[in-house]
């Protein structure tokens, strides 16, 4: 009612008009749904600001928003956006590209793009490791990470259509599509929740491997395709979309399941049709070939309504609802003050056959001729002027195409798209029905919702609003860059601001966590919504769902779920001690896989099991506490390695020995869950891995005694490894069966109490408390940041619990992956993980093959899956 009264006051309301006899009715099956309703109350808004990051104002140069301003959000939660750097002295503009990690938004990597004209498009690839930028002069550049660092980028290759501005840009599809079935979020099998959709790549190499490349549409109606050949060369071809070329003001690209490309174009006028073209790309005789075909076009519904025929003269936004959904398109037409949004769908319809031809040759079944026709799904009433549109990236599969979704999933975040308005507000609407799902009022648009529209003062001057927006890959966060160049991060509630059962909200978060676990996408945006009271429940539910999967899938996801549990436990003071345990478990799994991979069968005609598998089998069967008796059952010739290899592994071997000693010494204090290492005392699988590694180390010690872990013992005759193996085996026997865990007997605890008097207990170098932003957002208070300046915020409130385990300032720092001491003030360049804070040297000091093999495991990602970022020298 408020919206209607406001429109009547402005004179924008239009009375209902009876349809004339000569006017066409809406087609059967077209759903005329949901004019966007008036804003919901602020308490049910569903969106709130998490943090804001802005530029420092400098006297001689400053960042100003470019026109047009573009941004892009990768599946690794990296955000790229553009600004123009204005130099007040030289009166020139530099077109900049900025890349940030959402966990460290102040650590911005700004690069002079080298584009001579304004940047019109940014596009991430499917892996989130490469970025395309295109400008108004027809130049396209491909940016790649330098040394796999998230804050170091370089331009590697590119293409150009000289003097022809690029209006649309996309990477070619790689054929991978995983559909989410929201209605099956309660199923136990991941195969039911997430199904692989049969989708052909845009172009394939020999053997069916997808070929990488990109496609762009220019303002003069050209389509250009660039292919990245395996040898690094770029193969480019350009073709006209149709014979009669015309101006293209707006365009978008989508892909079909058959491997074709669909391009939608508009000349910017709502009186002109929106054209669609099918583009086929092939390689013939080492040359790229492009074939185009015209598809059915459409006119916006607002132009066919006599009451609105000339009201919205310009089409301002043209978007496919998804890159792999070429059958649905979103259109927005605007005037100076208002906009209207329409959603269209392409459908197959049968052609009616005249009765005369029916009598001659009856048409039945599949023989009926079919045509493709655009039908309108939904449209809005008059809205404020739309400034930006953000579309969801979740490939949600709706079993019911008539827009009727079950009550428990109709507010699922991935079903909504975001509309930003010139008054500073943002609305989340259903991507098909355009019904309101959530709302956010910016600082310039905040007002009491229950205030009568007539009493609202009319604002003067330009309002601050988002000029570019992007939804995260789970649609739980929204990044917007406003007309002042400021970056805002918004939370989008899993319940979209509506009152849902707490179990339903948790189920939505759990469902999206599982999706990230299966796809390998970063889950930072999900953590925005995890409150401390949810952590324990989510970790348990995630473990339960994981244990329901088959053994092969569990093995694939084994490290990913541990990293996910670690990031969840970091958000609660009652579980933060387990973060160290989970990272130690990731390190243990990596060491176990690496050391076992070095074992080689003595003969080439090996049996069906590898030496590593036989080691696991024998150690699980033989429960003897004497390490030498277990070692006798192994074929020691399979453990023979070069002396230099064994010596180069000593740091990793030392960590295994130190950690076993630390665990056993902490057994008497097992009732204190705040101590790191507590969860290992009941983890039979991890204790079994430690036991296997001690056997391997014992055998290698016979070949190269200097590779053994070094202990400081009170007695020279003390066989430290035999003692630790005996105690470790006794502890392992108590919890080897997950369903029958028993308490350690008093004799074992007494022996562990004596360990500090027999051996010097080492200090374990735990990972540092991460300096990211996620832990500062728990209290739902807005955090204000500045690009280039780390926030002067106090760390996590429970970090004091780790004072006993964190090295004091001035103490030697550690390379967490190589287990090397770097000194109090490292002189070597280092890199740190954007998620867990793990630190390691940027360049390898080793030349031994086995160590290089270990380091190559972490060249692209940290052991938790996070990206690397370069750190300054003498990091603190």
C-alpha positions in Angstrom: 0.0 0.0 0.0 2.9 2.3 0.8 4.5 1.7 -2.5 1.2 2.2 -4.3 0.5 5.5 -2.5 4.0 6.7 -3.3 3.5 5.9 -7.0 0.2 7.7 -7.0 1.8 10.7 -5.3 4.5 10.8 -7.9 2.0 10.3 -10.7 3.5 7.1 -11.9 0.6 4.8 -11.1 -1.3 3.5 -14.1 -5.0 2.5 -13.9 -6.1 -0.9 -15.1 -7.3 -0.8 -18.7 -9.7 -3.2 -20.3 -8.1 -5.2 -23.2 -9.2 -4.3 -26.6 -10.7 -6.9 -28.9 -7.7 -6.7 -31.2 -5.0 -7.1 -28.6 -3.4 -10.4 -27.9 -3.9 -12.1 -24.5 -0.9 -13.5 -22.6 0.1 -16.9 -23.9 -1.1 -20.0 -22.2 1.5 -21.1 -19.7 3.0 -17.7 -19.3 3.1 -16.9 -15.6 2.3 -13.3 -14.8 3.6 -13.3 -11.2 4.6 -11.2 -8.4 4.9 -7.6 -8.9 7.7 -6.9 -6.4 5.9 -6.1 -3.1 6.7 -3.2 -0.8 9.8 -3.6 1.4 9.5 -5.9 4.3 10.3 -4.6 7.8 13.9 -4.0 8.7 13.8 -6.7 11.4 13.2 -9.2 8.6 15.5 -7.5 6.1 17.7 -10.6 5.7 20.8 -8.5 4.9 23.2 -6.5 7.0 26.6 -4.9 6.5 29.6 -7.1 7.6 32.4 -4.7 6.7 33.2 -1.7 4.6 36.6 -1.0 3.1 37.4 2.4 1.5 40.4 4.2 0.0 42.7 6.6 1.8 42.3 10.1 0.6 45.7 11.4 -0.7 46.5 15.0 -1.6 47.9 14.3 -5.1 46.0 11.3 -6.3 42.9 9.4 -5.4 40.8 6.5 -6.5 37.5 7.3 -8.2 34.9 4.9 -9.6 35.3 4.2 -13.3 32.4 4.5 -15.7 31.3 1.8 -16.2 32.5 0.1 -12.9 32.8 -3.7 -13.0 33.6 -6.4 -10.4 33.8 -10.2 -10.3 33.8 -12.8 -7.5 35.7 -16.1 -7.9 34.9 -19.5 -6.5 38.0 -19.0 -4.2 36.4 -15.9 -2.7 38.7 -13.5 -4.5 37.1 -10.2 -5.6 38.3 -8.2 -8.5 37.0 -4.7 -9.2 38.1 -1.6 -11.1 38.7 2.1 -10.3 40.4 5.0 -12.0 43.4 6.5 -10.3 43.2 10.2 -10.9 46.5 12.2 -10.7 45.7 15.8 -9.8 49.1 17.1 -11.0 49.2 15.4 -14.4 45.4 15.5 -14.9 45.4 11.9 -16.3 43.6 8.7 -15.4 45.1 5.3 -14.8 42.8 2.3 -15.2 43.4 0.1 -12.2 42.4 -3.5 -11.4 42.2 -4.4 -7.7 42.1 -8.0 -6.3 41.3 -8.7 -2.7 40.8 -11.8 -0.6 37.5 -11.5 1.4 39.3 -12.6 4.6 42.0 -9.9 4.2 40.2 -7.1 2.3 42.7 -4.4 3.4 45.5 -6.4 1.7 44.6 -5.2 -1.8 46.7 -6.0 -4.8 46.4 -3.0 -7.2 47.9 -3.2 -10.6 48.0 -0.7 -13.5 46.1 -2.7 -16.0 47.8 -1.2 -19.0 44.4 -0.6 -20.6 44.3 2.7 -22.5 40.5 2.9 -22.3 38.1 2.2 -19.5 37.7 -1.4 -18.4 34.3 -2.8 -19.4 34.4 -6.4 -18.3 36.1 -8.6 -15.7 35.6 -12.4 -15.7 37.1 -15.2 -13.5 37.8 -18.6 -14.9 36.2 -21.7 -13.3 39.2 -22.4 -11.1 39.4 -18.9 -9.7 43.0 -18.6 -10.6 42.9 -16.5 -13.8 41.1 -13.3 -14.6 40.1 -11.7 -17.9 39.8 -7.9 -18.4 38.5 -6.1 -21.5 38.4 -2.5 -22.3 36.6 0.0 -24.6 39.4 -0.2 -27.2 38.9 -3.9 -27.9 41.9 -5.2 -25.8 41.4 -8.3 -23.7 44.1 -9.4 -21.2 44.4 -12.6 -19.2 45.9 -12.2 -15.7 47.5 -15.2 -13.8 48.9 -15.6 -10.4 52.6 -15.1 -10.0 54.1 -18.1 -8.1 50.5 -19.0 -7.1 50.2 -16.0 -4.8 46.8 -14.3 -4.4 48.4 -10.9 -4.0 50.8 -11.1 -7.0 49.4 -11.1 -10.6 50.8 -10.7 -14.1 49.4 -10.3 -17.6 50.4 -13.4 -19.6 48.4 -13.5 -22.8 45.6 -11.6 -24.5 43.8 -10.7 -27.7 42.5 -7.6 -29.4 39.8 -6.4 -31.8 41.3 -3.0 -32.5 39.1 0.0 -31.7 36.0 -2.0 -31.0 34.8 -1.8 -27.4 34.0 -5.1 -25.7 30.5 -5.3 -24.1 30.4 -8.9 -23.0 33.1 -11.4 -22.1 33.1 -15.0 -20.8 35.4 -18.0 -20.5 34.5 -21.0 -22.6 32.6 -23.7 -20.7 34.7 -26.7 -19.5 31.7 -29.1 -19.4 31.6 -29.4 -15.6 28.2 -28.8 -14.1 27.1 -30.0 -10.7 23.4 -29.4 -9.9 22.1 -28.9 -6.4 18.8 -30.5 -5.5 17.5 -28.2 -2.7 14.4 -30.4 -2.1 16.7 -33.3 -1.4 18.9 -31.5 1.1 17.9 -33.9 3.8 19.1 -37.0 1.8 22.0 -39.0 3.2 23.9 -39.6 0.0 25.8 -36.8 -1.7 24.9 -38.3 -5.0 21.3 -37.5 -4.4 21.9 -33.9 -3.3 24.5 -33.0 -6.0 24.3 -34.7 -9.4 26.6 -34.4 -12.3 24.7 -32.8 -15.2 25.6 -34.0 -18.7 27.1 -30.9 -20.2 29.4 -30.7 -23.2 32.4 -28.3 -23.3 32.3 -25.5 -25.7 35.3 -27.0 -27.5 37.3 -30.2 -26.9 40.8 -31.4 -27.7 41.8 -34.9 -28.7 40.4 -37.3 -26.2 37.6 -35.1 -25.1 39.6 -32.7 -22.9 38.0 -29.3 -22.9 39.9 -26.5 -24.6 40.5 -23.3 -22.7 39.7 -19.9 -24.1 37.3 -17.0 -24.0 34.6 -15.4 -26.1 33.8 -11.7 -26.4 31.1 -9.6 -28.1 32.0 -6.1 -29.3 29.8 -3.0 -29.8 29.8 -3.3 -33.6 28.2 -6.7 -33.5 31.4 -8.9 -33.8 32.0 -12.0 -31.8 35.7 -13.0 -31.2 36.9 -16.3 -29.8 40.4 -16.8 -28.5 41.7 -20.4 -27.7 44.6 -21.2 -25.5 46.7 -23.9 -27.2 48.7 -26.4 -25.0 51.9 -24.8 -26.2 50.9 -21.4 -24.8 49.9 -19.8 -28.1 46.6 -18.0 -28.6 44.4 -18.9 -31.6 41.9 -16.1 -32.3 39.1 -15.7 -34.8 36.5 -13.0 -35.3 33.1 -13.2 -37.0 30.0 -11.1 -37.4 27.0 -12.2 -35.4 24.7 -11.7 -38.4 25.0 -10.4 -42.0 23.4 -7.1 -41.1 25.7 -5.7 -38.4 24.2 -3.3 -36.0 25.2 -1.5 -32.8 25.3 -3.7 -29.6 25.0 -1.6 -26.4 24.3 -4.6 -24.1 25.2 -8.3 -24.5 25.6 -11.4 -22.5 26.9 -15.0 -23.1 25.4 -18.3 -22.0 26.1 -22.0 -22.9 23.9 -24.9 -23.8 24.3 -28.5 -22.8 25.2 -29.5 -26.4 28.3 -27.4 -26.4 26.9 -24.4 -28.2 27.1 -20.8 -27.2 24.2 -18.4 -27.0 24.7 -14.6 -27.3 22.0 -12.1 -26.4 22.3 -8.5 -27.7 20.4 -5.2 -27.5 21.0 -1.9 -29.1 19.9 -0.2 -25.8 16.5 0.9 -27.0 13.4 -0.9 -25.6 11.7 -0.2 -28.9 14.1 -2.6 -30.6 14.1 -6.3 -30.3 16.4 -8.3 -28.0 18.3 -10.5 -30.4 19.7 -14.0 -29.7 22.3 -15.9 -31.7 23.7 -19.4 -31.5 27.5 -19.5 -31.9 29.4 -22.7 -32.7 33.2 -22.8 -32.3 35.4 -25.4 -34.0 39.1 -25.9 -35.0 39.7 -26.8 -38.6 43.2 -27.1 -40.0 44.8 -25.4 -37.0 42.4 -22.4 -37.5 39.5 -21.3 -35.3 36.2 -21.3 -37.1 33.0 -19.5 -35.9 29.5 -20.2 -37.2 26.5 -18.2 -36.1 22.8 -18.7 -36.4 19.9 -16.4 -35.5 17.6 -17.5 -32.8 14.1 -16.2 -31.9 14.1 -12.6 -30.6 11.7 -10.8 -28.2 10.3 -7.4 -27.4 10.0 -6.4 -23.8 6.4 -6.6 -22.5 6.5 -3.0 -21.2 6.9 -1.8 -24.8 3.7 -3.6 -25.9 1.6 -2.1 -23.2 0.1 1.2 -24.5 0.2 2.7 -21.0 4.0 2.1 -20.8 5.0 2.1 -24.4 7.3 5.1 -24.2 7.7 5.2 -20.4 11.0 3.1 -20.3 12.9 4.1 -23.4 16.2 2.3 -22.6 17.2 -1.2 -21.8 19.8 -0.9 -19.0 20.5 -4.5 -18.0 20.5 -7.7 -20.0 21.6 -10.9 -18.2 21.1 -14.6 -18.6 20.1 -16.0 -15.3 23.1 -18.3 -15.4 26.0 -19.0 -17.6 24.8 -22.5 -18.3 21.1 -21.5 -18.5 20.5 -20.0 -22.0 16.8 -20.5 -21.8 16.1 -17.8 -19.2 17.0 -14.1 -19.5 16.5 -11.1 -17.2 15.8 -7.7 -18.7 15.6 -4.3 -17.1 14.3 -1.1 -18.8 14.6 2.3 -17.3 13.9 6.0 -17.5 15.6 8.7 -15.5 13.8 7.8 -12.3 12.2 4.4 -12.6 12.8 0.9 -13.8 10.9 -2.3 -14.6 12.3 -5.8 -14.6 11.1 -8.8 -16.6 12.1 -12.4 -16.6 11.7 -14.4 -19.9 11.9 -18.1 -20.7 12.5 -19.9 -24.0 10.2 -22.8 -24.6 9.3 -25.3 -27.3 5.7 -25.0 -28.5 3.8 -27.0 -31.0 2.6 -25.4 -34.2 -1.2 -25.8 -34.9 -1.9 -27.7 -38.1 -4.9 -26.8 -40.3 -7.7 -29.4 -40.3 -7.2 -29.8 -44.1 -3.7 -31.1 -43.6 -4.8 -33.1 -40.6 -7.2 -35.1 -42.8 -4.5 -35.7 -45.4 -1.7 -36.7 -43.0 -2.7 -36.8 -39.3 0.0 -35.3 -36.9 0.4 -37.4 -33.8 3.0 -37.6 -31.0 6.5 -36.5 -31.8 5.7 -35.7 -35.4 4.0 -32.4 -34.5 6.1 -29.5 -35.7 7.7 -27.5 -32.9 9.1 -23.9 -32.6 11.1 -22.0 -30.0 9.3 -19.1 -28.5 10.1 -16.6 -25.7 7.4 -16.4 -23.1 7.4 -13.9 -20.2 7.6 -15.6 -16.7 7.2 -12.6 -14.5 7.5 -8.8 -14.3 7.6 -6.2 -11.7 5.6 -3.0 -11.2 7.4 0.4 -11.4 10.5 0.4 -9.3 13.1 3.0 -8.4 15.9 3.2 -11.0 18.0 0.0 -10.9 21.8 0.7 -10.8 23.2 -2.8 -10.7 22.2 -6.5 -10.9 23.9 -9.5 -9.3 22.9 -13.0 -10.4 23.3 -16.2 -8.3 26.0 -18.7 -9.3 24.5 -21.8 -7.6 23.3 -24.3 -10.3 20.1 -25.1 -8.4 17.9 -27.7 -10.0 14.2 -27.1 -9.5 12.1 -30.2 -10.2 9.0 -28.1 -10.5 9.4 -25.6 -13.3 6.2 -23.8 -12.5 8.0 -21.8 -9.8 6.3 -23.6 -6.9 8.9 -24.5 -4.4 8.4 -26.3 -1.1 7.9 -24.1 2.0 11.2 -25.2 3.6 13.2 -24.2 0.5 11.4 -21.2 -1.0 13.7 -18.9 0.9 16.9 -20.7 0.0 19.5 -18.0 -0.8 20.6 -19.5 -4.1 17.1 -18.9 -5.5 17.5 -15.1 -5.4 19.1 -12.4 -7.5 20.0 -8.9 -6.2 18.8 -5.6 -7.5 20.5 -2.4 -6.4 18.7 0.9 -6.7 19.8 4.6 -7.0 18.4 5.3 -3.5 21.0 3.0 -2.0 18.8 0.0 -1.2 19.3 -3.6 -2.3 16.5 -6.1 -2.9 16.9 -9.9 -3.2 14.1 -11.2 -5.4 13.3 -14.7 -6.6 15.2 -15.3 -9.8 12.1 -16.6 -11.6 9.0 -15.1 -10.0 10.7 -11.8 -8.9 9.0 -12.0 -5.5 10.7 -10.1 -2.7 12.9 -12.3 -0.5 15.1 -9.9 1.4 15.9 -6.2 1.5 18.8 -3.9 2.7 18.6 -0.1 3.1 21.9 1.7 2.6 22.9 4.7 4.7 21.3 7.1 2.2 18.1 5.2 2.0 17.5 4.2 5.7 14.1 5.2 6.9 11.5 3.8 9.2 9.5 1.4 7.1 6.2 2.1 8.9 6.6 5.9 8.2 3.9 7.1 5.9 5.2 7.7 2.4 3.8 11.3 2.4 6.0 12.2 5.4 9.2 11.0 3.9 11.4 14.0 3.0 12.6 14.1 -0.6 16.4 13.8 -0.7 18.5 16.2 -2.6 21.7 15.6 -4.5 23.2 12.4 -5.8 22.7 9.3 -3.5 25.4 6.8 -2.7 24.5 3.6 -4.4 26.1 0.4 -5.7 27.4 0.7 -9.3 28.5 -2.9 -9.5 27.6 -6.0 -7.4 28.5 -9.6 -7.2 26.9 -12.5 -5.2 29.2 -15.1 -3.7 29.2 -18.6 -5.0 26.8 -19.7 -2.3 24.7 -16.5 -2.4 25.3 -15.9 1.3 27.2 -12.7 0.8 27.1 -9.8 -1.5 29.9 -7.4 -2.5 29.1 -4.0 -3.9 31.2 -1.1 -5.1 29.4 2.2 -4.7 29.6 5.5 -6.5 32.5 6.6 -4.1 34.7 3.6 -4.9 34.0 2.0 -1.5 33.7 -1.8 -1.2 30.8 -3.1 1.0 30.4 -6.7 2.1 26.8 -7.7 3.0 25.6 -10.8 4.7 22.6 -12.5 3.2 20.7 -14.5 5.8 20.2 -18.2 4.9 16.5 -17.7 5.8 16.3 -14.5 3.8 15.1 -12.6 6.9 12.1 -14.8 7.3 11.4 -16.7 10.5 12.4 -20.3 9.9 13.0 -23.1 12.2 16.6 -23.1 13.6 17.1 -26.6 12.3 16.1 -25.4 8.8 18.7 -22.6 8.9 21.3 -25.0 10.1 20.3 -27.4 7.3 20.8 -24.7 4.7 24.3 -24.0 6.1 25.1 -27.7 6.3 23.9 -28.2 2.7 26.1 -25.4 1.4 29.1 -26.6 3.4 28.6 -30.1 1.8 28.4 -28.4 -1.6 31.7 -26.6 -1.1 33.3 -29.8 0.2 32.3 -31.7 -2.9 33.2 -28.9 -5.4 36.4 -27.7 -3.7 35.0 -24.1 -3.6 36.0 -21.8 -0.7 33.4 -21.6 2.1 34.4 -18.3 3.7 31.0 -16.7 2.9 29.2 -19.5 4.8 31.3 -18.8 7.9 29.8 -15.3 8.0 26.6 -16.8 9.3 28.0 -19.3 11.8 27.4 -18.2 15.4 29.4 -19.7 18.3 26.4 -21.7 19.5 26.1 -23.4 16.1 29.7 -24.6 15.8 29.5 -27.8 17.8 26.2 -28.8 16.1 27.5 -28.1 12.6 30.8 -30.0 13.1 28.9 -33.1 14.4 26.3 -33.0 11.6 29.0 -32.5 9.0 30.9 -35.5 10.4 27.7 -37.6 10.4 27.0 -36.8 6.8 30.6 -37.5 5.8 30.5 -40.9 7.5 27.4 -41.9 5.5 29.3 -41.7 2.2 31.0 -44.6 0.5 34.7 -45.3 1.3 36.0 -44.0 -2.0 34.3 -40.6 -1.6 35.4 -40.4 2.0 39.0 -40.9 1.0 38.7 -38.1 -1.6 37.1 -35.7 0.9 39.2 -36.7 3.9 41.4 -33.7 4.1 38.8 -31.2 2.9 36.4 -32.0 5.8 39.2 -31.7 8.4 40.1 -28.2 7.0 36.4 -27.3 7.1 36.0 -28.4 10.7 39.1 -26.4 11.6 37.6 -23.2 10.1 34.3 -23.8 12.0 36.0 -24.4 15.3 37.9 -21.2 15.0 34.6 -19.3 15.5 33.8 -20.5 19.1 35.8 -20.1 22.3 34.7 -23.6 23.4 36.1 -25.3 20.3 39.1 -23.1 19.3 41.6 -25.5 21.0 40.6 -28.1 18.4 41.8 -25.9 15.6 45.4 -26.8 16.3 44.4 -30.5 16.4 42.8 -30.4 13.0 45.7 -28.6 11.4 48.1 -31.2 13.1 45.9 -33.9 11.6 46.2 -32.4 8.2 49.9 -32.3 8.6 50.0 -35.9 9.8 47.9 -37.2 6.8 50.3 -35.4 4.4 53.4 -36.8 6.1 51.9 -40.3 6.1 51.1 -40.1 2.4 54.5 -38.7 1.5 56.6 -41.2 3.4 54.5 -44.2 2.3 54.9 -43.0 -1.3 58.7 -43.3 -1.0 58.4 -47.1 -0.3 59.1 -49.2 -3.4 58.5 -52.9 -3.9 61.6 -55.0 -4.1 60.5 -56.8 -7.3 58.6 -55.4 -10.2 56.1 -58.2 -10.3 54.4 -56.8 -7.2 51.3 -58.3 -5.6 48.1 -56.3 -5.6 48.9 -54.3 -2.5 51.5 -51.6 -2.3 54.2 -51.5 0.4 52.2 -48.7 2.1 49.0 -50.7 2.2 50.8 -53.8 3.5 52.4 -51.6 6.2 48.9 -50.4 7.3 47.5 -53.9 7.3 50.4 -55.5 9.3 50.4 -52.7 11.9 46.7 -53.0 12.4 46.9 -56.8 12.9 50.0 -57.0 15.1 49.2 -55.3 18.3 52.5 -56.1 20.0 53.9 -53.3 22.1 57.5 -54.1 21.0 58.4 -52.1 17.9 61.1 -54.6 16.9 58.6 -57.5 16.8 56.3 -55.5 14.5 59.2 -54.6 12.3 60.2 -58.2 11.8 57.0 -58.9 9.9 57.8 -56.4 7.2 60.0 -56.8 4.1 62.7 -54.4 5.1 64.1 -54.3 1.5 61.1 -52.3 0.5 62.2 -49.5 2.9 65.6 -49.0 1.4 66.2 -45.4 0.4 69.3 -43.3 -0.5 71.1 -41.8 2.4 70.7 -38.2 1.2 66.9 -38.8 0.9 66.7 -40.1 4.5 68.7 -37.2 5.9 66.6 -34.6 4.0 63.4 -36.0 5.7 64.8 -35.5 9.2 62.7 -32.4 9.9 59.5 -34.2 9.1 60.6 -37.3 11.1 61.5 -35.0 14.0 58.0 -33.6 14.0 56.4 -37.1 14.2 58.7 -38.0 17.1 58.1 -34.7 19.0 54.3 -34.9 18.5 54.1 -38.5 19.8 56.1 -37.5 22.9 53.9 -34.4 23.5 50.7 -36.4 23.2 51.8 -39.1 25.6 53.0 -36.5 28.1 49.7 -34.7 28.0 47.7 -37.9 28.6 47.5 -37.3 32.4 45.8 -34.0 31.7 43.3 -35.5 29.2 40.4 -34.0 31.1 41.4 -30.5 29.9 39.8 -30.0 26.4 41.4 -26.5 26.1 44.8 -28.0 25.6 45.8 -28.6 21.9 46.2 -32.3 21.2 43.3 -33.3 23.3 41.2 -34.8 20.5 44.2 -37.1 19.4 43.9 -39.0 22.6 40.6 -40.5 21.4 41.4 -40.7 17.7 42.3 -44.3 16.9 42.9 -43.6 13.2 45.4 -40.8 13.9 47.2 -42.8 16.6 47.4 -45.8 14.2 49.1 -43.5 11.6 51.6 -42.3 14.2 52.3 -46.0 15.0 52.9 -46.9 11.4 55.3 -43.9 10.9 57.3 -44.9 14.0 57.8 -48.4 12.5 59.0 -46.8 9.2 61.3 -44.4 11.1 62.7 -47.3 13.1 63.7 -49.2 9.9 65.2 -46.1 8.3 67.1 -45.5 11.5 69.0 -48.8 10.9 70.1 -47.4 7.5 70.8 -43.9 8.6 70.9 -43.3 12.3 71.2 -39.5 11.9 67.7 -39.3 10.4 66.1 -40.5 13.7 64.3 -38.0 15.8 66.5 -36.4 18.5 65.4 -36.7 22.1 67.0 -35.2 25.2 67.0 -38.2 27.7 68.2 -38.4 31.3 69.8 -41.7 30.6 72.2 -42.6 27.8 70.9 -46.2 27.7 67.3 -45.1 27.3 65.7 -46.5 24.0 63.3 -43.6 23.5 61.6 -44.9 20.4 60.9 -48.3 22.0 59.4 -46.6 25.1 57.2 -44.2 23.1 56.0 -47.0 20.7 55.1 -49.2 23.7 53.1 -46.4 25.4 51.6 -45.3 22.0 50.4 -48.8 21.3 48.7 -49.1 24.6 46.9 -45.9 24.1 46.0 -46.9 20.5 44.5 -50.2 21.8 42.1 -48.2 24.0 40.5 -46.4 21.0 41.3 -48.4 17.9 37.6 -49.2 17.5 35.5 -46.1 17.3 32.4 -47.6 18.8 34.3 -49.3 21.7 36.6 -46.6 23.2 37.9 -47.5 26.7 39.6 -45.4 29.2 43.4 -45.8 29.6 44.4 -47.8 32.7 46.2 -46.4 35.7 49.4 -48.1 34.8 49.6 -46.3 31.4 48.8 -43.0 32.9 51.5 -43.5 35.6 54.0 -44.3 32.9 53.1 -41.2 31.0 53.4 -39.2 34.2 57.0 -40.3 34.4 57.9 -39.2 30.8 58.9 -35.6 31.8 61.5 -37.0 34.1 62.8 -39.3 31.4 62.7 -37.1 28.3 62.6 -33.4 27.7 59.1 -32.5 26.5 59.4 -30.4 23.3 57.5 -27.2 22.6 55.1 -27.7 19.7 55.0 -24.9 17.2 51.2 -24.5 16.7 49.8 -22.4 13.9 49.4 -18.8 14.8 46.0 -17.3 15.4 44.8 -16.1 12.1 44.8 -12.4 11.5 41.7 -12.5 9.2 38.5 -10.6 9.5 36.1 -13.5 10.1 36.6 -13.7 13.8 35.9 -9.9 14.2 32.5 -10.3 12.6 30.9 -12.5 15.3 29.1 -9.7 17.2 27.3 -8.5 14.0 28.8 -5.1 14.4 29.9 -3.2 11.2 33.7 -3.2 10.8 35.2 -0.2 8.9 38.5 -0.9 7.1 40.8 1.0 4.8 42.6 -0.4 1.8 46.4 -0.8 2.4 46.2 -0.6 6.2 45.8 -3.7 8.4 43.0 -3.1 11.0 44.2 -2.1 14.5 41.8 -4.5 16.1 42.5 -6.8 19.0 42.8 -10.4 18.0 40.4 -13.1 18.9 39.1 -12.8 22.5 40.1 -16.3 23.4 43.7 -16.1 22.0 45.0 -15.7 25.5 44.3 -19.4 26.0 47.2 -20.1 23.6 49.8 -17.9 25.3 51.6 -21.0 26.5 51.8 -22.4 23.0 52.7 -19.3 21.0 56.3 -18.1 20.6 57.0 -14.8 22.3 58.3 -11.9 20.3 62.0 -12.3 19.5 61.8 -16.1 19.6 62.7 -18.0 16.4 59.9 -18.4 13.9 59.1 -21.6 12.1 58.4 -22.7 8.6 55.3 -24.7 9.3 55.6 -27.0 6.2 59.3 -27.6 6.1 59.7 -27.6 9.9 62.7 -25.3 9.7 63.6 -22.5 12.1 63.7 -19.1 10.3 65.1 -17.1 13.1 63.6 -14.2 15.1 63.7 -11.9 12.1 63.5 -14.0 8.9 65.6 -12.7 5.9 63.9 -15.1 3.5 60.7 -14.2 1.6 57.8 -16.0 3.0 54.2 -16.7 2.1 51.2 -17.3 4.4 47.9 -19.1 3.9 44.9 -16.8 3.6 42.8 -19.1 5.7 44.8 -20.9 8.4 47.8 -18.6 8.7 50.4 -21.3 7.9 53.8 -19.7 7.0 56.4 -21.2 4.7 59.3 -19.9 2.7 58.5 -18.7 -0.8 61.6 -20.3 -2.4 62.8 -23.8 -1.7 66.2 -24.2 -0.1 66.3 -27.9 -0.9 67.6 -29.8 -3.9 66.8 -33.4 -2.9 64.0 -35.0 -5.0 62.1 -36.3 -2.0 61.9 -32.9 -0.4 60.9 -31.3 -3.7 58.1 -33.8 -3.9 56.9 -32.8 -0.5 57.1 -29.1 -1.4 55.3 -29.5 -4.7 52.2 -30.7 -2.8 51.8 -27.2 -1.4 52.9 -25.1 -4.4 49.3 -24.0 -5.3 47.5 -24.3 -2.0 48.1 -24.7 1.7 47.4 -28.0 3.3 44.0 -26.6 4.4 43.2 -25.7 0.8 43.7 -21.9 1.3 45.5 -19.7 -1.2 48.9 -18.3 -0.5 49.7 -14.6 -0.2 53.2 -13.1 -0.1 54.3 -11.7 3.2 56.8 -8.8 3.9 60.2 -9.5 5.3 60.5 -9.8 9.1 56.9 -10.8 9.5 55.5 -10.5 13.0 
